Amino acid sequence: MKTESDVMTTTALQSVLKQKPLGLVFDIDGTLSPIAPTPAEARLFPGIDTRLRELSRYAKIAILTGRAAKEGAAMVNVEGLTYFGTHGLEWCNGLPSPTNLVEIVPEAKAYIEPGNRIMDLAERELANEPGILIERKQLGGTIHYRLAPDKDHARQRILDVVEGPVEQAHMRLGYGKFIIEVLSPLKVNKGVALRSFAQKMDLRGVIFAGDDRTDLDAMEAVSELREEGISGLSIAVQHHDTLPALLNQADLVVQGVEGMAATLQGILEYLKQLNGSR
Ligand SMILES: O=P(O)(O)OC[C@H]1O[C@H](O[C@H]2O[C@H](CO)[C@@H](O)[C@H](O)[C@H]2O)[C@H](O)[C@@H](O)[C@@H]1O
């Protein structure tokens, strides 16, 4: 049985889906892909790639991930989408290739070298720490401690190693699900990236879905765009550890990646119906 709030949600979702051009923007980890013990083990939820391919007939689609753009694109592997990586710091229109290069915010280039030095240091100093894994990116990278036997100890060890050098390099740290990230100090985040995508594609409607702290910026951007007259809706993918702030900000909450996959299927069916195709 449909509840009153289900009906309201459906109505709100449908009203955004009627807009043209329509944009659909998705985080990957925890949204399109169940959280895995390590980044290399994560895979898209079954059928997501097919749905994205079909959805791209009706909407402009962007992937907006904290992973490097190249890694995110390799994971999704659907042609014709915009791939934003490192929380919006880099992007590629379509799948990256030797003739289709990943671009980076020009002001960020000055931080590539210091970022490399900090990641080299982290690799050296944390090599013997159990359960710590280092994921390097074009700029900086992510230090994972999900597999550490003592997570509090691992987190503190990481901070002891990188906090000082990050401060000296005038860079900053970011925090997520059992990760500490070495980032540029620029005001680039998923919200800025979502706004640039909406502007570039001249979107009249936009839907964003995400599950973690950095996705909050994109959800706030959706609210701002709405105030500016662009129809928008944000979806939080709820897990056992989802931040309350994210659930409060979202217009719609779905349960886990499975719930997100079902919502994508519903969106696809509605767009097919709207556009008279089967
Ligand atoms: O904010 P996001 O776009 O979700 O990016 C944050 C990080 O996501 C990835 O790490 C997370 O997913 C891994 C695979 O499921 C998991 O092992 C890890 O514990 C999670 O934090 C990605 O590997 C990182 O590069 C992103 O920064």
The ligand as a MOL file (V3000), in Angstrom:
LIG
                    3D

  0  0  0     0  0            999 V3000
M  V30 BEGIN CTAB
M  V30 COUNTS 27 28 0 0 0
M  V30 BEGIN ATOM
M  V30 1 O 32.6790 10.4580 -1.1930 0
M  V30 2 P 32.7890 9.3100 -2.1610 0
M  V30 3 O 32.5640 9.7120 -3.5740 0
M  V30 4 O 31.9300 8.1220 -1.7700 0
M  V30 5 O 34.3020 8.8570 -2.1020 0
M  V30 6 C 34.8660 8.4680 -0.8730 0
M  V30 7 C 35.8430 7.3340 -1.0870 0
M  V30 8 O 35.1260 6.2500 -1.6550 0
M  V30 9 C 35.8740 5.0460 -1.8130 0
M  V30 10 O 36.0940 4.5070 -0.5110 0
M  V30 11 C 34.9080 3.9860 0.0670 0
M  V30 12 O 34.5130 2.8170 -0.6790 0
M  V30 13 C 35.4520 1.7010 -0.5930 0
M  V30 14 C 34.9200 0.5790 -1.4920 0
M  V30 15 O 33.5820 0.2460 -1.1840 0
M  V30 16 C 35.5670 1.2670 0.8820 0
M  V30 17 O 36.4880 0.2050 0.9830 0
M  V30 18 C 36.0360 2.4720 1.7220 0
M  V30 19 O 36.0870 2.1120 3.0980 0
M  V30 20 C 35.0950 3.6430 1.5280 0
M  V30 21 O 35.5380 4.7960 2.2430 0
M  V30 22 C 37.1420 5.2990 -2.6070 0
M  V30 23 O 37.9770 4.1730 -2.5550 0
M  V30 24 C 37.9040 6.5340 -2.1430 0
M  V30 25 O 38.8950 6.8880 -3.0720 0
M  V30 26 C 36.9510 7.7220 -2.0370 0
M  V30 27 O 37.6830 8.8480 -1.5940 0
M  V30 END ATOM
M  V30 BEGIN BOND
M  V30 1 2 1 2
M  V30 2 1 2 3
M  V30 3 1 2 4
M  V30 4 1 2 5
M  V30 5 1 5 6
M  V30 6 1 6 7
M  V30 7 1 7 8
M  V30 8 1 7 26
M  V30 9 1 8 9
M  V30 10 1 9 10
M  V30 11 1 9 22
M  V30 12 1 10 11
M  V30 13 1 11 12
M  V30 14 1 11 20
M  V30 15 1 12 13
M  V30 16 1 13 14
M  V30 17 1 13 16
M  V30 18 1 14 15
M  V30 19 1 16 17
M  V30 20 1 16 18
M  V30 21 1 18 19
M  V30 22 1 18 20
M  V30 23 1 20 21
M  V30 24 1 22 23
M  V30 25 1 22 24
M  V30 26 1 24 25
M  V30 27 1 24 26
M  V30 28 1 26 27
M  V30 END BOND
M  V30 END CTAB
M  END
